[in-house]
Amino acid sequence: MQLGVAAQDFQVRNWYVENGLPDSTVTSPAQTPDGYLWVGTRKGLARFDGESFKRIETGGGNPLHDSSVWGC
């Protein structure tokens, strides 16, 4: 019996507050069909486009009690 295994190469990168994350604790990552990675943290929401994070601001006042973003 012959067994073939295909290996995939994955690149692992770590991102931190210094890279633009609102907080280092990610509570809810999600990827949308257009390729963006949305990241909910204890201190807000950010969108990653493959190169950099953009913090999503709520505008004239933060309607979130403590800025936490959780999802399921």
N, C-alpha and C positions, 0 to 999 in steps of 0.2 A: 504494500500500500504506500502510495506516495502522498505527501501532504505539502501543500504550498501555502505560504503565508505572505501576504502583502503588507509591507510596513509603510506607514505614513510618517512623514516628518512634521512635527509640530514645533512651532516657535512659542516659547513662553516668555511673556514680558510682564513685569510688575509695574504698576502705576501707583503713585503716591500723591499726597496733597501738593507736593512740589511740582508735579506734572499737571496740575489743574483740577484734581478731584476735590469736591467740597469737603470731604472727610475720608479718612483711610479705612473706615468700616463701610463696606458695600452691603446694603440690605436687599436690594432688588435689581439685578441686572436683567435687561431684556434687549433683544435685537429686533428691529423692525424690518419689513420686507425691502425697504430702500437701503438697507445695509448699516444704518446707524446703530450704535450700541448706546442704549439709555441706561444710566446708572443712578439708582436711588441710594442715598447715603443718609447718615444721621444728621447731616447738616445741609441737605438740599439735593437737587437734581442736576445732572450733567449729561451732555450728549457727546459721544466720541465718534469722530468721523474717520478713524483709522490713522490719524496724525496727531490730533490734539483734542482736549476736552473743552467744551463750552459750557460754562455754568448757566443754568436757566434761572433767571431772576423773575420774581413774581410781580414786579412793578411797585406801585405806590403803597405797598405794605404787604407784609408776609401773612397770608391767610392761614398758614400752617402754625399751629401752636408752638412747636419746638423745632421746626424745619426738618423733621424726620420724614423720609419718604420710604414707605414699605409697599410691596406689591406681592401678588401671587399669580 
